[in-house]
């Protein structure tokens, strides 16, 4: 008997990485739609947990990511800073209200904010 995707996933992925609202195995996504492994289409009302607020595969975002990757795929601001991150920090500070000293912290997830005191 062939194991299902979810059977295999349960064998290899820790439960702490699973918060499931619906049993779906995603194959692809575009715009506001998710397509599962069987080709069934779903409207993503969760917006990818708020990380896809403008939709999946938005052309402007995809092009910017591709251009940045082609220019510089990775550098650690910790040991080898580059200008894109500094420019973005300046813009974020400019649009943040309030008359007080500001600095930016770039993290990987919301929990990073709990661990950082700038």
CNS distance restraints for C-alpha pairs under 8 A (distance, minus, plus):
assign (resid   3 and name CA) (resid   7 and name CA) 5.90 0.50 0.50
assign (resid   3 and name CA) (resid   8 and name CA) 6.49 0.50 0.50
assign (resid   4 and name CA) (resid   8 and name CA) 6.38 0.50 0.50
assign (resid   5 and name CA) (resid   9 and name CA) 6.02 0.50 0.50
assign (resid   5 and name CA) (resid  25 and name CA) 7.70 0.50 0.50
assign (resid   6 and name CA) (resid  10 and name CA) 5.98 0.50 0.50
assign (resid   7 and name CA) (resid  11 and name CA) 6.50 0.50 0.50
assign (resid   8 and name CA) (resid  12 and name CA) 6.52 0.50 0.50
assign (resid   9 and name CA) (resid  13 and name CA) 5.53 0.50 0.50
assign (resid  10 and name CA) (resid  14 and name CA) 7.35 0.50 0.50
assign (resid  10 and name CA) (resid  15 and name CA) 7.57 0.50 0.50
assign (resid  13 and name CA) (resid  17 and name CA) 7.23 0.50 0.50
assign (resid  14 and name CA) (resid  18 and name CA) 7.50 0.50 0.50
assign (resid  24 and name CA) (resid  36 and name CA) 6.43 0.50 0.50
assign (resid  25 and name CA) (resid  36 and name CA) 5.42 0.50 0.50
assign (resid  25 and name CA) (resid  37 and name CA) 6.07 0.50 0.50
assign (resid  26 and name CA) (resid  34 and name CA) 6.68 0.50 0.50
assign (resid  26 and name CA) (resid  35 and name CA) 5.94 0.50 0.50
assign (resid  26 and name CA) (resid  36 and name CA) 4.38 0.50 0.50
assign (resid  26 and name CA) (resid  37 and name CA) 6.05 0.50 0.50
assign (resid  27 and name CA) (resid  34 and name CA) 7.75 0.50 0.50
assign (resid  27 and name CA) (resid  35 and name CA) 5.73 0.50 0.50
assign (resid  27 and name CA) (resid  36 and name CA) 4.97 0.50 0.50
assign (resid  27 and name CA) (resid  37 and name CA) 5.03 0.50 0.50
assign (resid  27 and name CA) (resid  39 and name CA) 7.94 0.50 0.50
assign (resid  28 and name CA) (resid  34 and name CA) 6.07 0.50 0.50
assign (resid  28 and name CA) (resid  35 and name CA) 5.29 0.50 0.50
assign (resid  28 and name CA) (resid  36 and name CA) 6.94 0.50 0.50
assign (resid  29 and name CA) (resid  33 and name CA) 5.59 0.50 0.50
assign (resid  29 and name CA) (resid  34 and name CA) 4.30 0.50 0.50
assign (resid  29 and name CA) (resid  35 and name CA) 5.80 0.50 0.50
assign (resid  29 and name CA) (resid  56 and name CA) 5.90 0.50 0.50
assign (resid  29 and name CA) (resid  57 and name CA) 7.56 0.50 0.50
assign (resid  30 and name CA) (resid  34 and name CA) 6.64 0.50 0.50
assign (resid  30 and name CA) (resid  55 and name CA) 6.79 0.50 0.50
assign (resid  30 and name CA) (resid  56 and name CA) 4.62 0.50 0.50
assign (resid  30 and name CA) (resid  57 and name CA) 5.60 0.50 0.50
assign (resid  30 and name CA) (resid  58 and name CA) 7.89 0.50 0.50
assign (resid  31 and name CA) (resid  54 and name CA) 7.65 0.50 0.50
assign (resid  31 and name CA) (resid  55 and name CA) 4.32 0.50 0.50
assign (resid  31 and name CA) (resid  56 and name CA) 4.67 0.50 0.50
assign (resid  31 and name CA) (resid  57 and name CA) 6.40 0.50 0.50
assign (resid  31 and name CA) (resid  58 and name CA) 6.78 0.50 0.50
assign (resid  32 and name CA) (resid  43 and name CA) 5.94 0.50 0.50
assign (resid  32 and name CA) (resid  44 and name CA) 5.62 0.50 0.50
assign (resid  32 and name CA) (resid  45 and name CA) 7.86 0.50 0.50
assign (resid  32 and name CA) (resid  47 and name CA) 7.30 0.50 0.50
assign (resid  32 and name CA) (resid  55 and name CA) 5.10 0.50 0.50
assign (resid  32 and name CA) (resid  56 and name CA) 6.43 0.50 0.50
assign (resid  33 and name CA) (resid  41 and name CA) 6.43 0.50 0.50
assign (resid  33 and name CA) (resid  42 and name CA) 5.51 0.50 0.50
assign (resid  33 and name CA) (resid  43 and name CA) 4.73 0.50 0.50
assign (resid  33 and name CA) (resid  44 and name CA) 5.62 0.50 0.50
assign (resid  33 and name CA) (resid  56 and name CA) 7.82 0.50 0.50
assign (resid  34 and name CA) (resid  41 and name CA) 5.70 0.50 0.50
assign (resid  34 and name CA) (resid  42 and name CA) 5.11 0.50 0.50
assign (resid  34 and name CA) (resid  43 and name CA) 6.37 0.50 0.50
assign (resid  34 and name CA) (resid  44 and name CA) 6.26 0.50 0.50
assign (resid  35 and name CA) (resid  39 and name CA) 5.57 0.50 0.50
assign (resid  35 and name CA) (resid  40 and name CA) 5.53 0.50 0.50
assign (resid  35 and name CA) (resid  41 and name CA) 4.52 0.50 0.50
assign (resid  35 and name CA) (resid  42 and name CA) 6.29 0.50 0.50
assign (resid  36 and name CA) (resid  40 and name CA) 5.44 0.50 0.50
assign (resid  36 and name CA) (resid  41 and name CA) 6.58 0.50 0.50
assign (resid  36 and name CA) (resid  42 and name CA) 7.96 0.50 0.50
assign (resid  44 and name CA) (resid  48 and name CA) 7.11 0.50 0.50
assign (resid  46 and name CA) (resid  50 and name CA) 6.71 0.50 0.50
assign (resid  47 and name CA) (resid  51 and name CA) 6.55 0.50 0.50
assign (resid  47 and name CA) (resid  52 and name CA) 5.06 0.50 0.50
assign (resid  47 and name CA) (resid  53 and name CA) 5.48 0.50 0.50
assign (resid  47 and name CA) (resid  55 and name CA) 7.11 0.50 0.50
assign (resid  48 and name CA) (resid  52 and name CA) 5.26 0.50 0.50
assign (resid  48 and name CA) (resid  53 and name CA) 7.64 0.50 0.50
assign (resid  52 and name CA) (resid  56 and name CA) 5.85 0.50 0.50
assign (resid  54 and name CA) (resid  58 and name CA) 6.85 0.50 0.50
assign (resid  57 and name CA) (resid  61 and name CA) 7.23 0.50 0.50
assign (resid  57 and name CA) (resid  62 and name CA) 6.04 0.50 0.50
assign (resid  58 and name CA) (resid  62 and name CA) 5.99 0.50 0.50
assign (resid  59 and name CA) (resid  63 and name CA) 5.95 0.50 0.50
assign (resid  60 and name CA) (resid  64 and name CA) 6.21 0.50 0.50
assign (resid  61 and name CA) (resid  65 and name CA) 6.15 0.50 0.50
assign (resid  62 and name CA) (resid  66 and name CA) 6.10 0.50 0.50
assign (resid  63 and name CA) (resid  67 and name CA) 6.03 0.50 0.50
assign (resid  64 and name CA) (resid  68 and name CA) 6.10 0.50 0.50
assign (resid  65 and name CA) (resid  69 and name CA) 6.03 0.50 0.50
assign (resid  66 and name CA) (resid  70 and name CA) 6.04 0.50 0.50
assign (resid  67 and name CA) (resid  71 and name CA) 6.20 0.50 0.50
assign (resid  68 and name CA) (resid  72 and name CA) 5.79 0.50 0.50
assign (resid  68 and name CA) (resid  73 and name CA) 6.67 0.50 0.50
assign (resid  69 and name CA) (resid  73 and name CA) 4.18 0.50 0.50
assign (resid  69 and name CA) (resid  74 and name CA) 7.65 0.50 0.50
assign (resid  75 and name CA) (resid  80 and name CA) 6.21 0.50 0.50
assign (resid  75 and name CA) (resid  81 and name CA) 6.99 0.50 0.50
assign (resid  75 and name CA) (resid  82 and name CA) 7.48 0.50 0.50
assign (resid  76 and name CA) (resid  80 and name CA) 5.54 0.50 0.50
assign (resid  76 and name CA) (resid  81 and name CA) 6.45 0.50 0.50
assign (resid  77 and name CA) (resid  81 and name CA) 4.23 0.50 0.50
assign (resid  77 and name CA) (resid  82 and name CA) 6.93 0.50 0.50
assign (resid  77 and name CA) (resid  85 and name CA) 7.91 0.50 0.50
assign (resid  81 and name CA) (resid  85 and name CA) 7.87 0.50 0.50
assign (resid  82 and name CA) (resid  86 and name CA) 7.12 0.50 0.50
assign (resid  83 and name CA) (resid  87 and name CA) 6.03 0.50 0.50
assign (resid  84 and name CA) (resid  88 and name CA) 6.19 0.50 0.50
assign (resid  85 and name CA) (resid  89 and name CA) 6.15 0.50 0.50
assign (resid  86 and name CA) (resid  90 and name CA) 6.25 0.50 0.50
assign (resid  87 and name CA) (resid  91 and name CA) 6.39 0.50 0.50
assign (resid  88 and name CA) (resid  92 and name CA) 6.18 0.50 0.50
assign (resid  89 and name CA) (resid  93 and name CA) 6.14 0.50 0.50
assign (resid  89 and name CA) (resid 103 and name CA) 7.60 0.50 0.50
assign (resid  89 and name CA) (resid 104 and name CA) 5.80 0.50 0.50
assign (resid  90 and name CA) (resid  94 and name CA) 6.15 0.50 0.50
assign (resid  91 and name CA) (resid  95 and name CA) 6.41 0.50 0.50
assign (resid  92 and name CA) (resid  96 and name CA) 6.17 0.50 0.50
assign (resid  92 and name CA) (resid 104 and name CA) 7.64 0.50 0.50
assign (resid  93 and name CA) (resid 102 and name CA) 6.36 0.50 0.50
assign (resid  93 and name CA) (resid 103 and name CA) 7.05 0.50 0.50
assign (resid  93 and name CA) (resid 104 and name CA) 7.37 0.50 0.50
assign (resid 103 and name CA) (resid 118 and name CA) 7.31 0.50 0.50
assign (resid 105 and name CA) (resid 113 and name CA) 7.89 0.50 0.50
assign (resid 105 and name CA) (resid 116 and name CA) 7.77 0.50 0.50
assign (resid 105 and name CA) (resid 118 and name CA) 7.53 0.50 0.50
assign (resid 107 and name CA) (resid 112 and name CA) 5.49 0.50 0.50
assign (resid 107 and name CA) (resid 113 and name CA) 7.07 0.50 0.50
assign (resid 108 and name CA) (resid 112 and name CA) 6.58 0.50 0.50
assign (resid 109 and name CA) (resid 113 and name CA) 7.67 0.50 0.50
assign (resid 110 and name CA) (resid 114 and name CA) 7.48 0.50 0.50
assign (resid 111 and name CA) (resid 115 and name CA) 6.87 0.50 0.50
assign (resid 112 and name CA) (resid 116 and name CA) 6.35 0.50 0.50
